Amino acid sequence: MSRTVMIVDDSLFMRKILRGILVEKGYIVVAEAASGIETMKNLHTKHPDIIILDIILPDSNGLDLLESIISACPDSRIVVCSSIGQAQVIQKSLDLGAKAFIQKPFTPEKVAEVLENLEY
């Protein structure tokens, strides 16, 4: 069974890179969002198995958005993917409910490894 994914990143370039990696690995990208508002709309209409979430978004902080997603859909599997890789940010992401953290820049292998290790 293929897992569905929503990619949340304000960079179209980054969304395209992630989409390519995910599709190649057999995931189905059901939605992309460039903002917190788009994310919440897609969350309730697309119901993705996995959400790849950037921290820096034009209308919201990704960590605040992470809390909103978990509050609305407690079973969400969220992977934070950000260039902000300080230990405290990574730990806060995990404490708030993210299942993993991917540091940008990343390799396709790293993305695949993280997603394959998510618990369902």
Secondary structure as the mmCIF struct_conf table of DSSP 4:
data_model
#
loop_
_struct_conf.conf_type_id
_struct_conf.id
_struct_conf.beg_label_comp_id
_struct_conf.beg_label_asym_id
_struct_conf.beg_label_seq_id
_struct_conf.end_label_comp_id
_struct_conf.end_label_asym_id
_struct_conf.end_label_seq_id
HELX_LH_PP_P HELX_LH_PP_P1 SER A 2 ARG A 3
STRN STRN1 THR A 4 VAL A 8
BEND BEND1 ASP A 10 ASP A 10
HELX_RH_AL_P HELX_RH_AL_P1 LEU A 12 GLU A 24
TURN_TY1_P TURN_TY1_P1 LYS A 25 GLY A 26
STRN STRN2 ILE A 28 ALA A 33
BEND BEND2 ALA A 34 SER A 35
HELX_RH_AL_P HELX_RH_AL_P2 GLY A 36 LYS A 46
BEND BEND3 ASP A 49 ASP A 49
STRN STRN3 ILE A 50 LEU A 53
BEND BEND4 ILE A 55 ILE A 55
STRN STRN4 ILE A 56 ILE A 56
BEND BEND5 PRO A 58 SER A 60
STRN STRN5 ASN A 61 ASN A 61
HELX_RH_AL_P HELX_RH_AL_P3 GLY A 62 ALA A 72
TURN_TY1_P TURN_TY1_P2 PRO A 74 ASP A 75
STRN STRN6 ARG A 77 SER A 82
BEND BEND6 SER A 83 SER A 83
HELX_RH_AL_P HELX_RH_AL_P4 ALA A 87 LEU A 96
TURN_TY1_P TURN_TY1_P3 GLY A 97 GLY A 97
BEND BEND7 LYS A 99 LYS A 99
STRN STRN7 ALA A 100 GLN A 103
BEND BEND8 LYS A 104 PRO A 105
HELX_RH_AL_P HELX_RH_AL_P5 PRO A 108 GLU A 116
TURN_TY1_P TURN_TY1_P4 ASN A 117 ASN A 117
#
